[in-house]
Amino acid sequence: MNDTNDTNNANEQIRYVVLDTETTGLDPSQGHKLVEVGCVEMLGRQVTQNHFHHYVNPQRDSDEGALRVHGLTTEFLSGKPLFEEIARDLIEFVRGATVLIHNASFDTKFINAELAQLGMPPMHDVCTVVDTLKMAKEAFPGKRNNLDALCERLGVSNKHRVLHGALLDAEILAEVYLALTRGQASLGMDLDVSMGMSNLSGKKNIDVRQLELPLVVVGDDDLAAHEAVMQVVAKKAKKDVIWDAAQLS
């Protein structure tokens, strides 16, 4: 078995969890809480049917701005479980996985704050967290890289996304991640997500001798047609064309 097949087989065994949350506000240090957690599992580059999703009773109202984003009212959430009732199931779901989160620092600070109140270790102790926003900024510097902008840029449909929802956004982010890293998989590269988009930015060398490239042979008719076009271009040029000088040298 060659190295490329070995790499592809290794990638197929990687377990990813794509995670998103909704909250009552922007800062857990001000008493804001989680109201929804959604996770989607991927094995290698295949989204599975295995997912984790819970609404959470925050025991407080959401700020107006947050409520406009997710639409989860206090009345709706009042009958949902507290975070302490789902915390261990959440940790077991992400345990040992590479967890993909868009703007990871926001979601992890809320999850870790809730875990700390329960005397439980932070997420980073049980899984590897990768920020897909950082990856997107490396791939598209200077551009908008929120989820909607990436969907438009990468051709991922989000027409069903009226309000934000943790599970829905996790499903969309899974598609965005696959589109964002499509070039890596097609070349059979090692998907070392802890290095972000380093493979796409040229920081990791590729041994092209491992690639099977097609041999394209140009026939006499094609060469003649090409020469005829070049002659037409040369006649329309106002000064000498560079390919004639190259042929004479």
N, C-alpha and C positions, 0 to 999 in steps of 0.2 A: 504493500500500500504506500502511495507517495505522500509527501508532506502535506499537500493541499487537502487530500481526503482525510488525513489525520486531523487537520485543523477544523474542517467542516464537521467531522464527527464530534470533536470536542465542543464546538459551538452549540451543537444540537443538545448537549447535556446541560448547558448552563440554564439555571432557573432564574428567571426575572420575575419581579413583582412590580407592576406599574401602580402607583399609589397617588390618591388625591384626597383632599379633605375640604370641608366647608366649616366655617367658624362663625361665632357671634360678633367678631370684630377683628382687629388687627394685632392685638398684643396680649398674650396670656399674662404678662406681669400686671396688667390692669384688670385682671379677673375674667378675661374673655376665654371662651371654652369651645371645644369641638362640638359640632352638631351633626356631622356626617363623615364617615370614612368609607372609601371605596378602593378596592384592590383588584387588579386583573393579573392573572398568571400567564407568563409566556415560558415555554420550554424551547430554548434556542430562539428561533424566529417564528415560532408557531404559537398563536394565542390559543389557550385552552378554554374549556368550559368551567374551569375552576376559578371561583372568585370569592371575595370577601366583601360584604357590604352591610353597614348598619347605620341607621339614624341614631343620634345620641341625644338624650335629654340633658341640656346644659344647666338646667335649673336657674335660668336667667333669660332675659329678653336679648334679642339680637339688636345691634345698632341698625339704624335705618339704612345705612349704606350697605351693610352686609345682607340685610333682608332683601334689598333690591337685587342683589347678586344671586342669592340662592332660593329665595321665596319660601324658606322653611319657618313657619310661624311658631310662636311659643305654644299655641294651642295644639298644633300638629305634633310637636316634639314632646309635649308633656307626658305622653303615654309610652315613650320610647325608653329603652334601657339606659342606665347611667354608664359612663365610660368604664367604671370599675367592673361592670358586668361583662364587658366585651374585651377588656384589655389583654387578658391572657390568650384568648383566641386570636387576637390580632398579632400578638408577638409570635405565636406559633406559626401563623400563616407566613410571616416574613422571615422567619428564622432561617439563616443560611443562604438566603437569596441575595441577588443583586437588585436593589430596590430603586426604580427609576421614578424621580419626582421632578416636576417642573417648578423651578424656584424652591428647591428643597429646603432651604433654611427656614422658610415660612412654615411649611407643614411640620417639619421635624421639631421646631421650637414648641409648637402646640402639643404634639404627641408626647414629647419628652417632658413637658411641664405636667401633663396629666399623669404620666408614668411616675414622675418623681413624687407626686402627691400620694401615690399608692406604695411608695417605697420600692419601686421596680427600676431596673437599670434602663438607660437610654437605648434608643433604637440601634445606635452604632455598635452597641455591644453584641447584638445578635444578627446583624446583617450589614451588607455594604450598601451605602447610599450614594447614588449617582445623580447629579443635578443635570437634567436635560436642558435647562435654560442655559447653563454654562456651555454645554455642547453646541447649542444653536448659535450662541454669540460667537463661538470660535469658527463655526461654519459660515455665518452670515454677519460679519462685523459691521457695526454701524446701522443695522436694520432693526425694525421692530421684530421681536422674537417671542411675543406672547402666543398662546395656543391658537387663537384665531388667525393671526398673521402667518404662522407656520402652516396651518391647514391650507390657506390660500396659496402659499408659496410652493408647497410640496404636493398639492393636488389631493388633499385629504378632505372628504366631505364632512362638514359639521352643520349641515342644514337643520338637523334635528336638535341642535343645541340652542334652545330659547333661553332658558335659565341655566346657570351653572349647577351641576350636580356631580358629586364626587365619583360615583361609579361611571357615569357617562363620560366625564372628563378623563378618567383613567383609561377607558376604552379608546377615546380619541387620541390620547397621548401615546398609547401603544402603537397605533397606526402611524402617528407622526414619527415616533422613534424608529420604526421599521423603514420609513421613507428616508429619514435623516441618515441612516446608516446603510442604505441599500448598496452604495458603492463599495463599502467594506466587505459585505458578504459576497458580492459578485466576483471579487478577486480572491476570495478564499482567505482573506487576511484574518489575523487573530483579533477578535473583537474585545480588546482590552479596554472596557468602558471606563475604567478608573483613570485612563489617560485622556478621556474626553474624545475629541475629534482629531487626535494627533495623526492617525493614519491618513485622514483626508487632507490634512494640512501639509503633508509631505515630510513629517518628522521621522517617519519610519520607512526604511528602505524596503523595496519589494524586489525580490530576485526574479527578474523576468524570465530567467531560464526555466522556471517552474511552470510558466504559462504555455499553453498550446495555442499558438497563433496561426491563423489560416495563411496559406501561401496564395497570393493573388498574382496571376500571370496576365499581363497586358498583351493583347493580340495586335497584329499588324494593322487591322482595320481601325482599332481604337487609337493607335499611335498616329495614323494618318488623319483621323478626324480631329484629334487634339492639335496636330500641327496646322491644320486648316484654320481652326479657331484662333490660334496664336498669330497666324499671318494676318487675319482680319484685324485683330487687336493692334498689331504692330503698325498697320497702315493708318489706323485712326489716331495713333499716338502722335503727339506734337514733337517729340524728341526721341532719341534712341531708347529702345527698351532694354532692360537689363539682361534678359535671357540671351539676346543676340551677342552681347559683350561676353557673357559667360561661355557661349559656344566657341567664340573666337580665341579665348584665352587658353 
